[in-house]
Amino acid sequence: MILPGAHAPATTGHASGAQKEIDAPTVPTIWGLDPLQLHDRFWASRGVQVVRPGEAIDLAQKAPFFLLMEPRALAIFDPADAEEVLSMAGSELMYLRIHDHREQTPREHVVTDADNRFVRFERHYDRPRRHLARAALTRHIQVARIWQAAIVSREGWQHLRRDLPKENRATLEAQGMLYDGFIDIEVASFVRDLTKFWVRPDATIERATLVSPGVWKDREAIIDPTAKLIGSVWIGTGRHAETDMMVIGPAVLWDDPKTRPVPSPVQWETSPWRDAGPVALPGGRRMPEPAMIESLAEARRIHNVFKRGFDIVFSIFALLITLPLYPFIILAIVIEDGWPVFFAHKRETLGGREFPCLKFRSMRRDAEKMKHLIKKRNQADGPQFFIEDDPRLTRVGRIIRKFRFDEFPQFFNVLVGHMSVVGPRPSPFTENQFCPAWREARLSVRPGITGLWQIKRTRAPGTDFQEWIRYDIEYVENARWSLDLLIIWKTILSVLRGADEHQKDSRL
């Protein structure tokens, strides 16, 4: 069985210059085309020839449009609006600001034991996704030649500004999907997405033959009647779907390197773009309207800006109030158990980025070593570790935890942007490997010092992890100012109740 993405392309090393060098024997192809050429054929099916600085290609006289792109950018977006505006405005050049509002895409990593047996999946986040790219669209081959003649993209933009009067240039915002052509994982993601969005690859690739909706094969490839091809699947030259084989898309069975074909050139004279079909999302949906996407994104940006401002003000205020207590807490910790006073544990914030989550140390210095000895006493039903009367806690630790004084240093995390005042509980990489939907939701916002789970959890046996998932997702889906203020108020009441209970215990 072939799982989604099992045939991801392994591109060559990252190029350091303006152009990426292709090592033909190692770069995979489908129907004779490597991922970069697939990108350009996709755009050719839309009536657009892609042009990059310093690239030695012949510009097609019959191409209706030329897309001027930077060397490392791959993009999927609907050019219809840009083409219409360019034609109506009469401009020679349309600058495009392409926005990608998708969240960062993680990658799954299979963990095996010493005998290469499956143990678990781990999800890793790489560098943040590229959210904005520059490009340009023109109908004039002379303008495309100015761009092509440049050695690097910066020089190309300078030449276009110099050679084209301002009144002959226009600008348009576009929504789409962006990929970095120098990063293997990004290229793999691009190809998988292309199998879903490109509904008619046969418009510019002669060897592509439609088998069933979403399934395209090389004209010489053989598919056994018992093979199951589910979703968007491309089958390359020299590859066969054999007996009882199952392929779950999006997936690509790359060309057999021994029978790699030479692709036929694009025949611009035959207008291949006229039957290319729409840029469609899975399920037959078209790309969302740019106005709708921009409206939602703008609302989210405004909310995030105000929330961040509130976090800064609140954390400064909280630090001013709590800092006078620091010397007493530090002295108590040192007297009982010595140094260090602070404990910094690696947790994950937006997009899976790790940060040191600060706390006053409430446990013995050998607490991590003791954890292995008492792990059988764990009362939590999920990945977290909880014992009601944890023997690792110091006497001072029990007191500062009861009043949540141990979390005071986290306001420094809020101040520098690692955390928010309100949000999901900050958790480490190991805990975030559980429940994909929950993981994606909680890593889409900053973790909080307090949150919905902290004020609603019941600690009922066998329900703690389920409640954690439930309240984290509920918070992310319903995040708003009124909910944050309610959580903060109930957290304060909870701390005060804890103080009252402690005073009653002291009198007994």
Secondary structure, DSSP 8 states (H G I E B T S, - for coil): -B-TTTT--------SSSS----TTTS--BTTB-HHHHHHHHHHTTTEEEE-TT------TT-SEEEEE-TTEEEEE--HHHHHHHHHHT-SEEEEEEE-------EEEEEE-TTS-EEEEEEE--S----EEEEEEES-HHHHHHHHH-SSHHHHHHHHHHHS-GGGEEEEEEEEEEEETTSHHHHHHHHHHHHHHBS-GGGT-TTEEEEETTEEEETT-EE-TT-EEESSEEE-TT-EE-TT-EEESSEEE---GGG--------GGG-GGGGS--BB-GGG-B---HHHHHHHHHHHHHHHHHHHHHHHHHHHHHHHHHGGGHHHHHHHHHHHH-S--EEEEEEE-GGG-EEEEEEE--B-TTHHHHHHHHGGG---SSSS---TT-TTB-HHHHHHHHTTGGGTTHHHHHHHTS-EEESS----TTGGGS-HHHHHHHTTS--EEE-HHHHH----TTTHHHHHHHHHHHHHHH--HHHHHHHHHHHHHHHHHHHHHHHHHHH-
